[in-house]
């Protein structure tokens, strides 16, 4: 036999009457009618069907059902459709009598495979339809997920995940069909056994960050990763945290053992590959029922032992709020936080409880079903502690925990007494010194006190302030902070240095008035003491010098060059005999002449006077009458400003300089006129507002 396989002969396409075909009972039953109509439009004569329909001869098992559904007078079908039922239906709408077919010899299992593959690869297949096709194939043939996956080229995990979508409640199925959630998020919901919880989880996933708790605003749905985390945190419970025996089959007989439960993640690891542990419960309602059953058993057993048990609402009322909640009026015996030492109360007073026959009061933990907390009323616990403390002092041999309790209590008392003693004698010394100062006769404010204050101030200076102080003191290029501390330590004039640092700390141009405090309070205080009544004149002089340093003088504009007079018409006797001359237009001005003329029309700026005063702006318009003040020309600055007036800062940043450049183009309100005139304080509102001082040529009135 030749080792080379020959290619199969091409299958023959023949035409059969459409009525000779009948659909398979195992094919899908739902078809989109609008899509069928669209397909039928493409089949109308003369085009017809492009791809043939795959059929097999009608099996004998179909004879009865086809005869029963046969319309009166119609001939019986002889072929069963394997693949192409959608084309067959559309051909009927298009009015075709004959359709192309390919006849194959197919077993029932081969028919199922053919239908499944065709359905899985058709356009527009929804995840739920795919799940139904896979489930039908497994149920009808007895194949497992691994075998079905091989036939369609998918993994076993994929098959399980798709079929799990069929466990979705109706509301979740609708959301999946409508595209509200995708197949990945739908699978997370489908793994929740309880349908009510499915609906809740689906709404939370769709609502997005409102439920996710990320702090992010908005209602964008959760991503698949976020949804998986959300579902695991809120709809799955670790069996390792259970207070009941997870292997017990009688706690709730209908539920059985958690170890054998199909709702445990370890039961189907292919479906829960994203969950790290195999012992995770996916059915919280069942888990909580087991907790309640376990709690009931615990309470019953405690009461049988004669113990007092507090449960239900009474236990909830006793619990305090907070991360580590306690019980009001009670101390827990087995928690160190309710003990005066790092040992639980039971280790300290346990033997004394047995001696006196004191039983613990059991309180059901409201947040941890099935857990009973052993407690004692506060007064009982304190009485027992005093008893064992007395025993420790009287006896040489006591329990280690009791001895530690007594020693620790003694140490705490000594520590508290030491702390009170150390603070008390200092307070007493301060009080006695103050009384002595009040009697007078002691020059207490010495240079040493000045130096102490100066050093405290120097230590609080920023790096920038220390650098500025080094420059004022001409200390050279040094480490600013260290240099200032050394200079203050060795200076013979610490009082003067203190005054200098007071001015320095309050000299910022960004220091403003608030709550009754004036701007640059320390600077004005010391300067006022030094210059007294001459301070306004000193400030005026300094401002003028500073202004001339940062704002160069503007030269006055040159007067415009007069234009040449126009020629006059001739007045000679012969002029009457000639025709009248055509009137001339005005002579054209050069660009330079025009610019000069415009500058002449605008207001000029004089150079600053010799005394350093701020330049004065000229009026650009001549007054027509003395009783009417001349208005400023369009675009020119106002002559005078007043308090409360709205002004706009120039946009020329070079003119503004670094100090007030950030306010370029902003509008503010005049709140104060600086002494000496020429400068105004302007307040700006808003988040980036503030107060700044401007010269008159840096602002203009807002009309």
C-alpha positions in Angstrom: 0.0 0.0 0.0 1.3 3.4 -0.9 2.3 5.4 2.2 1.2 8.6 0.6 -2.5 9.3 1.3 -4.6 10.4 -1.7 -6.8 13.5 -1.3 -10.5 12.8 -0.9 -12.6 13.3 -4.0 -14.5 16.5 -4.0 -18.0 16.2 -2.8 -20.7 16.6 -5.4 -23.1 19.5 -5.2 -26.6 18.8 -6.4 -29.8 20.7 -6.3 -32.9 19.4 -4.4 -36.3 20.8 -3.8 -36.4 22.9 -0.7 -39.3 20.8 0.6 -37.2 17.7 0.5 -35.2 19.0 3.4 -36.1 19.0 7.1 -34.3 20.6 10.1 -32.4 18.4 12.6 -34.0 18.0 16.1 -30.6 18.6 17.7 -29.8 22.0 16.0 -30.4 25.3 17.7 -34.0 26.6 17.8 -33.6 30.4 18.0 -32.7 32.6 15.0 -32.6 36.3 14.7 -35.5 37.2 12.3 -34.0 40.5 11.2 -30.7 38.7 10.3 -32.7 36.1 8.4 -34.5 38.8 6.3 -31.1 40.4 5.5 -29.8 37.0 4.4 -32.9 36.3 2.3 -32.4 39.6 0.4 -29.0 38.3 -0.8 -30.6 35.1 -2.1 -33.4 36.4 -4.3 -33.3 35.2 -7.9 -31.2 35.0 -9.9 -28.4 34.8 -7.3 -29.6 32.0 -5.0 -27.5 30.3 -2.3 -23.7 30.6 -2.6 -22.7 27.8 -0.1 -24.4 24.4 -0.3 -26.3 22.9 2.7 -24.8 19.8 4.2 -27.4 17.0 4.7 -27.7 13.3 5.3 -30.4 10.9 4.3 -33.3 11.1 6.7 -32.8 8.4 9.3 -35.6 5.9 10.1 -36.0 7.3 13.6 -37.3 10.6 12.0 -40.0 9.0 9.9 -42.8 9.4 12.4 -42.2 12.9 13.5 -41.8 14.2 10.0 -45.0 12.5 8.8 -46.9 13.9 11.8 -45.8 17.5 11.1 -46.3 17.2 7.3 -48.8 19.7 5.8 -51.7 18.2 3.8 -50.7 17.4 0.2 -47.0 18.0 0.8 -44.4 15.4 -0.1 -42.4 13.8 2.7 -38.8 15.0 3.3 -35.9 12.7 2.4 -33.0 14.7 3.8 -32.0 15.9 7.3 -30.1 19.2 7.5 -26.7 18.8 9.3 -25.3 22.3 8.7 -26.9 25.3 7.0 -30.4 25.4 8.5 -30.2 29.2 8.6 -29.6 29.3 4.8 -32.5 26.9 4.3 -34.9 29.1 6.3 -33.7 32.3 4.4 -34.2 30.5 1.1 -37.9 30.0 1.9 -38.3 33.7 2.6 -36.5 34.5 -0.7 -39.0 32.2 -2.6 -36.4 29.7 -3.8 -37.8 26.3 -4.9 -34.4 24.5 -5.3 -31.4 24.7 -3.0 -27.8 23.4 -3.4 -26.9 20.4 -1.1 -24.0 18.1 -0.3 -25.1 14.6 0.8 -22.8 13.0 3.5 -23.0 9.8 5.4 -23.1 11.0 9.0 -23.7 9.2 12.3 -25.7 10.9 15.0 -22.5 11.8 16.9 -20.9 13.2 13.7 -24.1 15.3 13.1 -23.8 16.7 16.6 -20.1 17.6 16.1 -20.9 19.3 12.7 -23.7 21.3 14.2 -21.7 22.3 17.3 -18.7 23.5 15.2 -20.9 25.4 12.8 -22.7 27.1 15.6 -19.5 28.0 17.5 -18.0 29.6 14.4 -21.0 31.5 13.1 -21.0 35.3 13.2 -22.8 36.9 16.1 -22.7 33.9 18.4 -23.4 35.0 22.0 -21.6 33.5 25.0 -24.9 32.0 26.3 -25.6 30.4 22.9 -22.1 29.0 22.9 -22.6 27.6 26.4 -25.9 26.0 25.4 -24.2 24.3 22.4 -21.3 23.0 24.5 -23.7 21.7 27.2 -25.9 20.0 24.6 -23.0 18.3 23.0 -21.7 17.0 26.4 -25.2 15.8 27.5 -26.2 14.2 24.2 -22.9 12.3 23.6 -21.6 11.7 27.1 -18.3 13.5 26.3 -16.5 15.3 29.1 -15.1 18.9 29.0 -11.7 17.7 27.9 -13.0 15.7 24.9 -15.4 18.5 23.8 -12.5 21.0 24.1 -10.3 18.9 21.8 -13.1 18.8 19.1 -13.4 22.6 19.1 -9.8 23.5 19.7 -10.4 24.9 23.2 -9.1 24.1 26.7 -11.0 22.2 29.3 -11.1 25.4 31.5 -12.7 27.3 28.7 -15.4 24.7 28.3 -16.2 24.7 32.0 -16.2 28.5 32.1 -18.6 28.8 29.2 -21.1 26.2 30.5 -21.0 27.9 34.0 -22.7 30.9 32.4 -25.9 28.9 32.2 -26.0 29.2 36.1 -26.7 32.9 35.7 -30.0 34.2 37.0 -32.4 35.7 34.4 -31.4 39.3 35.3 -27.7 38.6 34.8 -28.4 36.7 31.5 -30.2 39.8 30.2 -27.3 42.0 31.2 -24.9 39.7 29.4 -27.0 39.6 26.2 -27.4 43.4 26.3 -23.7 44.0 26.7 -24.0 45.6 30.1 -21.4 43.1 31.5 -19.0 41.0 29.5 -18.5 37.2 29.6 -15.6 37.5 32.1 -17.5 39.5 34.6 -20.6 37.3 34.0 -18.6 34.2 34.9 -17.6 35.8 38.3 -21.3 36.4 39.0 -22.3 32.9 37.8 -19.9 31.3 40.3 -22.1 32.7 43.1 -24.7 30.0 43.9 -27.4 32.3 45.4 -29.4 34.2 42.7 -30.2 37.1 45.0 -26.5 37.6 45.7 -25.9 37.3 41.9 -28.2 40.3 41.3 -26.5 42.3 44.1 -23.0 41.5 42.9 -23.9 42.3 39.3 -25.3 45.7 40.3 -22.2 46.5 42.3 -19.9 45.6 39.3 -22.0 47.8 37.0 -22.1 50.7 39.5 -18.3 50.5 39.6 -16.2 52.6 42.0 -19.2 53.5 44.1 -19.1 50.0 45.6 -15.4 49.2 45.0 -14.3 51.7 47.6 -11.2 52.9 45.7 -12.0 56.6 46.4 -12.3 57.2 42.8 -15.4 59.1 41.7 -17.6 58.2 38.8 -19.8 55.2 37.8 -17.6 53.4 35.3 -18.1 49.6 35.7 -15.4 47.7 37.4 -12.7 46.1 35.3 -12.5 42.3 35.3 -9.6 42.3 37.7 -11.4 44.7 40.1 -14.6 42.7 39.8 -12.8 39.5 40.7 -11.2 41.1 43.7 -14.6 42.5 44.8 -16.4 39.2 44.4 -13.7 37.3 46.3 -13.7 39.8 49.2 -17.5 40.1 49.5 -19.0 36.8 48.2 -16.4 34.2 49.2 -15.4 33.1 52.7 -12.2 31.3 53.7 -13.1 28.0 55.4 -9.9 28.4 57.5 -11.7 31.2 59.4 -14.8 29.0 60.3 -15.4 28.4 64.0 -17.2 25.2 63.3 -15.8 21.9 62.1 -15.8 22.1 58.3 -15.7 18.3 58.1 -18.9 17.9 60.2 -21.7 16.4 58.2 -24.4 16.8 60.8 -24.1 20.5 61.7 -26.6 21.2 58.9 -27.5 17.8 57.5 -28.9 19.2 54.2 -25.6 20.9 53.5 -23.3 18.2 54.6 -19.5 18.5 55.0 -17.7 21.6 53.6 -14.9 19.3 52.4 -17.2 17.5 50.1 -19.3 20.5 49.0 -19.5 21.2 45.3 -19.6 24.9 46.2 -16.0 24.7 47.6 -13.4 26.2 45.1 -11.4 23.0 45.4 -14.2 21.0 44.0 -13.7 22.5 40.5 -10.2 24.0 40.3 -10.6 24.6 36.5 -13.5 27.0 37.2 -11.7 28.8 40.1 -8.2 29.0 38.8 -8.0 32.7 39.9 -8.7 31.8 43.6 -5.5 30.8 45.4 -7.0 28.5 48.0 -9.0 25.3 47.4 -10.8 25.8 50.8 -13.0 28.8 49.9 -16.7 28.8 50.3 -18.7 30.4 47.5 -22.0 30.1 49.3 -22.0 32.7 52.2 -25.7 32.1 53.2 -24.9 28.4 53.9 -21.7 29.4 55.7 -23.6 31.8 58.0 -26.2 29.2 58.7 -23.5 26.8 59.9 -22.1 29.6 62.1 -25.5 30.2 63.7 -26.0 26.4 64.3 -22.5 26.2 65.9 -23.3 29.2 68.1 -26.5 27.7 69.3 -24.7 24.5 70.2 -22.0 26.5 72.1 -24.6 28.5 74.1 -26.5 25.3 74.9 -23.3 23.6 76.2 -22.3 26.7 78.3 -25.7 26.9 79.9 -25.5 23.1 80.7 -22.3 23.8 82.6 -24.1 26.5 84.7 -22.4 29.4 83.0 -24.2 32.7 82.4 -24.5 33.5 78.7 -25.3 36.8 77.2 -26.3 36.6 73.5 -28.3 38.3 70.7 -29.3 42.0 71.0 -28.1 42.2 74.6 -24.6 41.2 73.5 -24.7 43.7 70.7 -25.5 46.5 73.1 -22.5 45.7 75.3 -20.0 45.9 72.4 -18.2 49.2 72.0 -17.3 50.7 68.6 -13.9 50.7 67.1 -11.3 48.4 65.5 -10.7 46.4 68.7 -14.1 46.4 70.2 -14.6 45.6 73.9 -17.6 44.9 76.1 -18.9 47.7 78.3 -18.7 46.9 82.0 -16.8 43.7 81.4 -13.2 42.6 81.1 -12.1 39.8 78.8 -10.2 37.0 80.6 -8.1 35.8 77.6 -7.1 39.2 76.0 -4.1 41.0 77.3 -5.5 44.4 76.3 -8.1 44.1 79.2 -5.3 43.3 81.7 -3.1 45.7 83.6 0.0 43.8 82.4 1.0 42.1 79.1 -0.5 38.9 80.5 -4.2 38.0 80.1 -6.3 38.3 83.2 -6.9 34.6 83.4 -3.2 33.9 84.1 -3.2 36.5 87.0 -6.5 35.8 88.7 -7.4 32.3 87.3 -6.4 30.4 90.4 -8.2 32.9 92.7 -11.4 32.4 90.5 -11.2 28.7 91.2 -10.6 29.3 94.9 -13.6 31.5 95.3 -15.7 29.6 92.8 -16.1 32.5 90.4 -17.4 31.5 87.0 -16.8 33.5 83.8 -19.7 35.1 82.1 -19.8 34.1 78.4 -20.7 36.8 75.9 -21.6 35.9 72.3 -19.4 37.9 69.9 -21.8 39.9 67.7 -19.4 40.1 64.8 -18.0 36.5 65.1 -20.9 34.1 65.1 -20.2 31.0 67.1 -17.5 32.6 69.3 -18.2 32.9 73.1 -16.0 35.4 74.9 -15.1 34.6 78.6 -15.5 37.8 80.7 -15.9 39.1 84.2 -17.7 42.2 85.4 -15.3 45.0 86.0 -15.9 45.2 89.8 -15.3 41.4 90.1 -12.1 41.5 88.1 -10.7 44.5 90.1 -11.6 42.8 93.4 -9.7 39.7 92.4 -6.7 41.7 91.3 -6.5 43.5 94.7 -6.7 40.1 96.4 -3.8 38.6 94.4 -1.8 41.8 94.8 -2.1 41.5 98.6 -1.2 37.9 98.5 2.0 38.7 96.5 3.1 41.3 99.1 2.4 38.9 102.0 3.7 35.6 100.6 7.2 34.8 99.4 6.1 32.2 96.8 3.3 33.1 94.4 2.5 32.5 90.8 4.9 34.1 88.3 2.1 36.1 86.6 0.9 37.3 90.0 4.4 38.4 91.0 4.8 40.2 87.6 1.5 41.9 88.1 2.4 43.2 91.6 5.9 44.4 90.4 4.5 46.1 87.3 1.9 47.9 89.3 4.5 49.1 91.7 6.8 50.2 88.9 4.0 52.2 87.3 3.2 53.9 90.5 6.9 54.9 91.0 7.2 56.1 87.4 4.1 58.3 87.8 5.4 59.8 91.1 8.8 60.5 89.5 7.2 62.3 86.6 5.1 64.4 88.9 8.0 65.2 91.1 10.3 66.3 88.3 7.7 68.7 86.9 6.6 70.0 90.2 9.9 71.3 91.5 10.4 73.1 88.1 7.0 74.8 88.5 7.8 75.8 92.0 11.2 77.4 91.0 9.4 79.4 88.2 6.7 80.6 90.6 9.2 81.7 93.3 11.4 83.5 90.7 8.4 85.3 89.3 7.4 86.5 92.7 10.9 87.9 93.3 10.9 89.7 90.0 7.7 91.4 91.0 9.3 92.9 94.0 11.7 94.9 91.8 15.4 95.8 92.3 16.7 93.1 90.0 17.9 93.9 86.5 16.9 90.5 85.1 16.9 91.3 81.4 20.7 90.9 81.0 22.8 90.3 77.9 22.7 86.6 78.7 18.9 86.7 78.4 19.2 88.6 75.2 21.7 86.1 73.9 19.4 83.2 74.8 16.5 84.8 73.0 18.7 85.7 70.0 20.0 82.1 69.8 16.4 80.8 70.0 15.5 83.1 67.1 18.6 82.2 65.1 17.8 78.5 65.4 14.3 79.1 64.0 15.5 80.9 60.8 15.1 79.3 57.5 18.1 78.7 55.2 17.1 81.7 53.0 16.7 83.9 56.1 20.1 82.8 57.4 21.7 83.6 54.1 20.2 87.0 54.0 21.4 87.7 57.6 24.9 86.6 56.6 24.8 89.1 53.7 23.7 91.9 56.1 26.5 91.0 58.6 29.1 90.6 55.8 30.0 87.2 57.0 31.2 86.0 53.6 30.6 82.7 51.9 29.9 80.4 54.7 27.3 77.8 55.8 24.5 80.2 56.6 22.8 78.6 59.6 26.0 77.6 61.4 27.6 81.0 60.7 24.7 82.8 62.2 24.6 80.6 65.3 28.4 81.1 65.9 28.1 84.9 65.3 25.2 85.3 67.8 27.1 83.1 70.4 30.2 85.4 70.3 28.6 88.8 69.6 29.0 91.5 72.2 25.6 93.0 71.1 23.0 90.2 71.3 20.3 92.7 71.9 20.9 94.5 68.6 21.1 91.2 66.8 17.8 90.2 68.3 16.3 93.4 66.8 17.9 92.7 63.4 16.4 89.2 63.4 13.0 90.5 64.4 13.0 92.8 61.3 14.4 90.0 59.1 11.6 87.6 60.0 8.9 90.2 59.3 10.4 91.8 56.1 8.8 89.6 53.4 7.0 91.5 50.6 4.3 88.7 50.9 3.6 89.4 54.6 0.1 90.8 54.8 -2.3 92.1 57.4 -4.8 89.7 59.0 -6.8 89.5 62.2 -5.8 92.9 63.3 -2.1 92.3 62.7 -0.4 94.8 60.4 1.9 93.7 57.6 5.6 93.5 58.4 4.9 94.1 62.0 8.4 93.4 63.4 10.1 95.5 60.7 7.8 98.5 61.3 8.1 98.2 65.1 11.9 98.3 65.2 12.2 100.9 62.4 9.6 103.1 64.2 11.6 103.0 67.4 14.7 104.0 65.5 13.4 106.7 63.1 10.3 107.8 65.2 8.3 110.5 63.3 10.7 110.6 60.4 9.8 107.0 59.4 7.3 108.0 56.6 9.9 110.2 55.0 12.5 107.5 55.2 10.1 105.0 53.7 9.3 107.4 50.9 12.9 108.1 50.1 13.8 104.4 50.1 10.9 103.5 47.9 11.9 106.2 45.4 15.4 104.9 45.3 14.3 101.3 44.9 11.8 102.3 42.2 14.5 104.0 40.2 16.7 100.9 40.5 14.1 98.5 39.1 12.1 100.7 36.8 14.3 102.7 34.4 13.3 106.3 33.6 11.2 106.8 30.5 12.5 109.5 28.2 9.9 112.1 27.0 8.7 111.6 23.5 10.2 114.0 20.8 7.7 116.6 19.5 6.2 115.7 16.0 8.0 117.1 13.0 5.7 119.7 11.3 4.6 118.7 7.8 5.3 121.0 4.7 2.4 123.4 4.0 0.3 122.5 1.0 0.7 124.7 -2.2 -2.1 127.3 -2.6 -4.1 127.9 -5.8 -2.8 130.6 -8.1 -4.4 134.1 -7.7 -3.0 135.7 -10.8 -5.4 137.6 -13.1 -5.1 134.8 -15.6 -6.4 132.4 -13.1 -10.1 133.2 -13.9 -9.5 132.3 -17.5 -8.3 128.8 -16.5 -10.5 126.0 -15.3 -10.8 125.6 -11.5 -8.0 123.5 -10.0 -9.0 120.0 -8.7 -8.9 120.1 -4.8 -6.0 118.3 -3.4 -6.1 115.8 -0.6 -3.9 116.0 2.5 -0.3 115.2 2.1 0.6 111.7 3.1 2.7 111.3 6.3 5.6 109.0 6.6 5.5 106.1 9.1 7.8 107.9 11.4 5.8 111.2 11.2 2.6 109.3 12.0 4.1 107.5 15.0 5.4 110.8 16.3 2.1 112.5 15.9 0.3 109.7 17.8 2.8 109.9 20.6 2.3 113.7 20.8 -1.4 113.2 21.2 -1.0 110.7 24.0 0.1 111.7 27.5 3.8 112.1 28.1 5.8 110.8 31.1 8.2 113.1 32.8 11.4 112.0 34.3 11.4 111.5 38.1 12.0 114.7 40.0 15.3 115.2 41.9 13.7 114.4 45.2 12.9 110.8 44.2 9.2 111.3 43.8 7.2 109.0 41.5 6.8 110.3 37.9 3.6 112.3 37.3 1.5 111.6 34.3 0.4 114.4 32.0 -3.2 114.9 30.8 -3.5 113.9 27.2 -6.5 116.1 26.3 -6.8 119.9 26.6 -9.7 121.1 28.7 -12.5 122.8 26.7 -13.9 124.6 29.7 -12.5 125.1 33.2 -15.7 123.7 34.7 -15.3 120.4 32.9 -12.3 118.1 33.7 -10.6 116.6 30.7 -11.3 112.9 30.4 -8.4 110.6 29.8 -7.8 109.5 26.2 -8.8 106.0 25.2 -6.3 103.5 26.6 -4.5 106.0 28.7 -4.0 105.8 32.5 -6.2 107.7 34.9 -4.7 110.8 36.5 -5.8 110.0 40.1 -6.7 106.8 41.9 -8.9 106.4 45.0 -9.6 103.8 47.6 -12.0 101.1 46.5 -11.3 101.7 42.8 -11.0 98.7 40.4 -7.7 98.7 38.6 -5.9 96.4 36.2 -2.2 95.6 36.3 -0.2 96.2 33.1 0.8 93.1 31.1 4.3 94.4 30.6 6.2 92.0 32.9 9.5 93.8 32.3 7.9 96.9 33.7 6.6 95.0 36.7 9.7 93.1 37.7 9.9 89.9 39.7 8.2 90.9 42.9 4.8 91.7 41.4 5.1 90.1 37.9 2.7 87.3 38.8 -0.2 89.8 38.9 0.3 90.9 35.3 -3.0 91.4 33.6 -5.1 90.8 36.8 -7.8 93.0 38.2 -7.9 94.1 41.8 -9.1 96.8 44.2 -7.1 99.7 45.7 -7.1 99.2 49.5 -4.4 101.6 50.7 -2.3 104.6 49.5 1.3 104.4 50.5 2.7 107.5 52.4 4.3 110.1 50.1 2.0 109.3 47.1 2.7 107.6 43.9 2.3 104.0 45.2 -0.9 102.1 45.9 -1.7 98.8 47.6 -4.0 96.6 45.5 -5.9 93.6 46.8 -6.6 90.6 44.5 -9.3 88.0 45.3 -9.3 84.3 44.5 -7.2 81.3 45.4 -4.0 83.0 44.0 -4.9 86.4 45.4 -3.0 88.7 47.8 -1.9 92.2 48.4 0.9 94.0 46.4 2.2 97.6 46.0 2.2 99.2 42.6 3.4 102.4 41.1 0.9 104.5 39.3 2.2 103.6 35.8 1.9 99.9 36.6 -1.9 100.0 36.9 -4.8 101.6 35.1 -8.4 102.3 36.1 -11.0 99.8 35.0 -13.9 101.7 33.3 
